[in-house]
């Protein structure tokens, strides 16, 4: 790959021009501030964004969000729109944790209510919500029922006693993608997923009890039912071992078939097949099934979270879903591109959908304010609630960042650190942490991530999404 020629467009945007010699079919647009660009340059994420620009059928620019960092094939924080008729689908453009996503849950409690009983609450949640790499869930289903989960997602959970009907209605895509094909999910993937429904997992997944520190848009906050001082919970999890195996299976398959379709790429991790091919359609069917498993999984976590709050605060403690949005997905959407309306397969890898006010896919409760967007920071800093804006539809296929973005590798941030000492530091700041493992704490320390406030300023000032509220952590559950 040729040397990176980065051109500043304005205070929020940079451009890497198309390089035909490197096989690029389009340019790269990076959303970042000057300070963030210097951090982004330190890994291979911009090279990966340039590699994405070589994919057949790519429409518009290869896009990099301000939380971009190095990933598998695609950078994490990367977005690519690909013409469904002449382009490809790439499992690496979705990632191994298919439909990793976040849901925000509001409570009827305030920080003043919860702070005196915070330890009791966090301990109860830690007992009630299984977490960790090999955790098994409390949702016991038979093999035959798993296919129903893969078809119906969050709605299957609700219909089987794990939530309220409104929960599914307030999830992206109604908590279930159409076109799921459980038959395209391997037996091995199903074996891995079967015991894991309703579990948090490990790595950067978490459940975080927070309070609303600041409201920046009163009307949007009212529509979402949130207010300053209120306790809310952010749940971040995905499709667990099932989604990981789906990606593993189809990356291998597509590496086998690319020569048949005469596709050559600079990175074999971008393995792909024509979206309309037998292999492309099989992956999309399996991916949708894994995405539905993830929505069901987060629904299960929320069900057990509700139980933990009731055990501590009584039946009057009510928890309601604000919204649930995924950030590892490929979805067929319509956009004006290249002077005409096109069906575009939007790959969002560590990127969140951010549709504007008036969009038909935004639930009626939020249609006047724009789709809710949730951006976690780190367990020692802040998270943000945003609302989608028209700029995202015009420039980024309705997408924004998905978090602060990793700054240090897991190995680097662990080096020389003691988990108990770091836990005490967080407790001194009023943040209780419970984790199944030492690494669960050390790998996710605040210094491992970029400054989330700076990331948010970029997407806000670029007109992709607008600030609604800033959240602060009180208690964190990690795998």
N, C-alpha and C positions, 0 to 999 in steps of 0.2 A: 504494500500500500504506500502511496506517495506521501511526502511530508504534508502535515496538516497546515493549510493556509486559512487561518481564522480571521474573518473580517467583521468588525463591529458595525451593526446596522443602527442600533440606538442603545439606550441605557438598559434595555431588557432583552435584546436580541443580538445574536451573532450568526454568521453564515460561513459555511465551508463550501466553496464553489464546486460545481460538478467537475470531476476529473475523468474524462473518457478513457485515458490511458490506464486508470485504475479500475475500469469497468463500471464506474458510477453512472447510473441512468438519470440521476437528479442531484440536487444539492442537499445539504444538511442545514437545518435551522436549529440553533441552540437558544433556549430561553434561559438567560442567566445574567447576573450582575457581574461587574468587573472582578469582585472578590471571589464569587463562586466560580468564575471561569478559571482562575488560577488554581483552585482546588480540583476542578474537573480535569484539568490538563495532566494531573499526576497519575492517572491510570489510563487504561486503554479504551475507555468508553467512547471517546470521539472517533477512534479508529473503528470501533464496532458500529457506530452510527453511519460511518462512511460505507462500511461493508453492507449494511442494510440497504443503502442506496443502490446496490447492485442487483437487488431482487427483481426478477421479471414481473412486469405489470405494476410496479410501484407508481402511485399517483401522488402528485404534489411533492413536497420535500420529505426527506427522512427527518423526523422530529426528535429533539432531545429536550426533555423537561429539566428544570433547575436542580432536581434531585438526582440527576443522571449519575450512575456509577457502573463499573464493569460488571457484566453478567455473563450468561451462557449464550453465545451467538449474538443476540440482541443485547444492547445495554439495558440495564434496569433504569427505567425512566425514559424508555424509547417508545415512539409511536410511528406506525407506518400504515398508510392506507393503500390497499392493493386491489386493482380492478378484478372483480370476481370472474369475469369472462376470459380474460387473457393472462391473469396473474396466478400467483402461487399462494399456498398457505404454508407457514413455517412454524412447527411446534416450538422452536426456540424463541419465536416472537410472542409466545404466550407464557412459556416457562414451565418449570416442573411443578410448581404449586398452582395448578389451574384454579382460577377464581379464588385465589387469595384475595381477601377483601376485608372491609371494616363495616361494622354496624354501630350506630350510636343509639344508646338507650337512655331516655330521660327518666328521672325518678320524681317522686313527690316529696323528697327530702332535701334539706339544705346542708351546707357544710357545717353549720352550727349543730344540726341534728346528728350528723354522722361522726364528726371529729372525736367526741368522747368515747365512742364505741368502735372506732376504726379498726383497732387490732382484732376485736371480736369478729367484726364483719369480714376482714381480709382472711382470717383463719377459717371462717365458715365457707367462704367462697372457694378457698384453696382445697377444702375437703370435698366440696360439692361438684366442682368442675374439674374433671380429669385433665391433667396436663403432662407434658414430657414426651420424648420421642417415641417410646413404646407404649404409651398409655392406651388403656382400653376404656371404652365408654360405658355409660349406664343405659344407653338405648340398645336393647337387645332385639335384634331383628334376625329373621331367617334368610337364608340365601335367596329364596324366591322373592322375599319382600325387598331385597336390595335393588332389584330391577325397577320396582315401583318408585323407590326413592330416586333412582337415577333419571326417571321420567318426570317426576312431579316436584322434586326439590323441597323447598320450604313448605309447600302446601301439603305434602305427605305428612310432614311432622305435625302440622296444625291439625290435620284431620285425624291424627292418631294420638291426640291429647297433649302435644308438646307446644302449646301456644294458642294464640288467638288468631282469628281469621284476618284481622287487620295487619298482623305481622307479615304475612305473605304479600299483602297488597302494597306494603311500604318497602318492599325490596326491589332493587333493579330487576327489570324483566318479570316482575311479579314473583320473584324467587325461583323461577324455572325457565331456562332457555328452551325454545321450541327446537325440534329437530334432533333431540337426544336419541342415540341409538345404543342402548345397553349391550346389544349383541356385538358391538365393535369394541367393547371394553374387555380386555383379556381376563381369563380366569385368575391369573396371578394378581392383577389389579384389584379384582373383586375380593380376593382372599385378604389382601392388605387392608382394604377399606372396611370390610364387614364388621370388625370389632371396634372401629374408631369413630363411629358417629357420635357427635356431641363431645368431642375432645379438642383441647386447645392446641396440642402439639408442642413443638420446641422451636429453637432458632429465634427469629425475631417476632414470633407470635406472642400475643399477650392479651390479658384482660386488665383494663386499667380503670379504677374508680377515680373520677376527677370531679372538679367543681368548675363552674363557669366563672372565670376571673373577670372578663371584660366582654361587653356586648358592643359591637361596632355598627350593627344595622338592626335597629329596633323592630322594624316591620318584619324582616326576615326571621329574626329570633322569635317573635310572637307566633309567626306561622309554624315554626318548628316546635313551639311549646317550651322554649328554653329562656332562662333569665339569670341575671347575675346572682351568684351565691348558691345556685342549684347544683345538686349532685347529679352527675351523669356517668355513664359507663361506656367505654369504647372497647369493642371486641374485635380482635384482629386474628383471623385464622383462615384456613383454606380447605383444600380437598384431601389433605393428609396423604397417606401412602397410596391411595387409589389414584389421585391426580398425578403423583410423581411417577407411578408405573405407566400410566397412559402416555406421558411425555417420553419416558424411556423407550417404550415399545415403538412409538411412531417416529422418533428421531432415527432409530435403527432401520425401520422400514424405508423411510425416505432417503436415507443414505444409500440404500440398495437400489432404489428405483430412479434416482436422479440421472444416471447415465442413459437410461432408456428414454428419458424426456430431453436429453441433451442439455441439461442444466449444469453449468459450472459456476462455482462461487469461491470467493477468497477464503472462506472459513467453513469447514464442514459442519460446525455447530449450527449453521444457518440452514441445515438440511430441509428441503422443501419438496413439494410436488404441486403440479397444477391444481388449483382449487376445485376445478370441475372434474378432475380425474377420479378414478376409483379410490386411490389411496388418499387423496385430498378430502373427498367426501367421507371416507371412513374416519379419518382423524377428526373432522369437524363434528361428526356424530358422537364419537367417543369423548371429545373435549366438552361438548354440551352436557353429556351425561356426568362427567366429572365436575363441571360447574354446578350442576344441580345438587350433587352430593355436598359441595361446599356450602351452598345456601341452606341445605338441610342441617349441615353440621353447625353452622352459626346459630340456626334456630334452636337446636338442642342445647347449645351452650347458654343461650339466653333463657331458656326454660329453667335450667338448673340454677342460673344466677337469680332469677326471680324467687326461687325457693330459699336460697341463702339469705336474701334480704328479708323475706318474711320471717325466717327463723330468728333473726336478730331484732327486727323492728316491728314485727307483728303484721297482721293481715292488712292494715291500712297502708303499708308501704307498697305503692304501685309503681311498676316499671312499664313504660311504653316505648315501642320502637319509634325512633325518629325516621331513620332510613338505613338501608343496607346497600353498599355499592362495592363492586369488584374492581380489582386493578391488575389482574392477569387474565386476559381474555382475547378472543378474536370474534368480532361480531359484524354481521352484514348490515350496513347502514347506507342511507342515500345522502349524497352530497353533490353540490355544484362544484365540479372540478374540470379544468381544461375547457371551460366554456359550455359544458353541458352537465345534465344530471346523470350521475353514475351510481351503480351499486358497488360499494366499496367494502372490502373485508378489512376492517380496522383492527390491526394488531395493537393491543395495549399491554406492554410489558412493564409492570411497575408504573402504570399511569391510570388515572381515574377519569371516568366519564364525567363531563361537566356541561350538561345541556342547559340552554338558556331559558328565561321566562317564555311561556307560550308553547314550548315544545310538547308535542302530543305524548311523548314517552315519559314526561315528568308527571308524577301523580297529581291529581286535581288539588290536593291540599297544598301543593308547592308550586303549582303552575304559574302563579303570578310573580313568584320571587326567584324562580330558577331552581334547578336540581340541587339538593344538598350535597356537599362535597366534604369529606372528612380527611384531614391530613395529620396523621400522627407525627410527633416529633421524636422524643426519646423519653425513657422513664424518669428522667430527672429534669426535663424541660417542659415545653408546652406542646399542646396539639391545637389544631384550628378547625373551625367550621366555616366553610365558604358556601357560596351559591354560584352556580354556573352562569356565564355571560355569553353574549352573542359573539364576542371575539374568539372564543374557543371554536364555535361553529365555522367562523370565517377562516381560521388559521390552522387549527390543530385537530380537525376531525372530532370536535367536541370533547377535547381531552385536556387534563392538567396533570400536575405531579401527583405522587401518591404518598409522599413522606418527606422527611428531611434529607434522606440520601446518605448512604454510608460513606464515611470519610476515612476510616481505618479498617483494615481487615480484622477478622475475628481473632486471628493469631496475634496480630500486633497489639490489639487493645488488651488482650489477656496478660501480656508479658509483664512480669514483675508485680502483678496485682494480687491482693488477697480478697477473696469474696466477702468474708465477714467484715473486714475493714470497710470495703466499699458499701456494704449494706448499712453499716453504722453511719457512714457519711450521708447517705440518703435519708436515713431515719432522723438525723439531726436537722434535715430540711423539711421534716414533716411528711416524708414519703416512705411508707412501709412496703417492703418487697418480700414476696414469698416465691421460691423457685424450687423445682425438682432437682436442680443441679447447680453446682458452682459455676459451670460455664454459662448457664442460663442468665446469670447475673453479669459476669465479666464481659461476655461477648456483646452485651447490649448497653454498656455504660454510656452516659451522655456524650463523652468525648469521642465516641466512635462515629458520631453523626455530625452532619453539617448543621449550621444554625437555621432552625426551622423558620424563625421569624424572617430571615433574609430570603429564604425560598418563597415564603408567602408574599413578601413584598413584590417579587418579580412577577408572579402570576396575577396579583392584584393590579399592579401598574401596567401590565401588558394587556389588561382587559379580558383575560381568560376566565377569571372567577373573582368574586368580590368577598371581602372579609365580612363575616357575620359575628363570630365570637371566638375568643381565645380561652382555652381550657388549661387547667393546671392539675397535675397528678397528686393524688393522696395515697393510693395504694395500688400496687402492681402485682399481678400474678404472672409468673413466667414458667416455661417448661424447663 
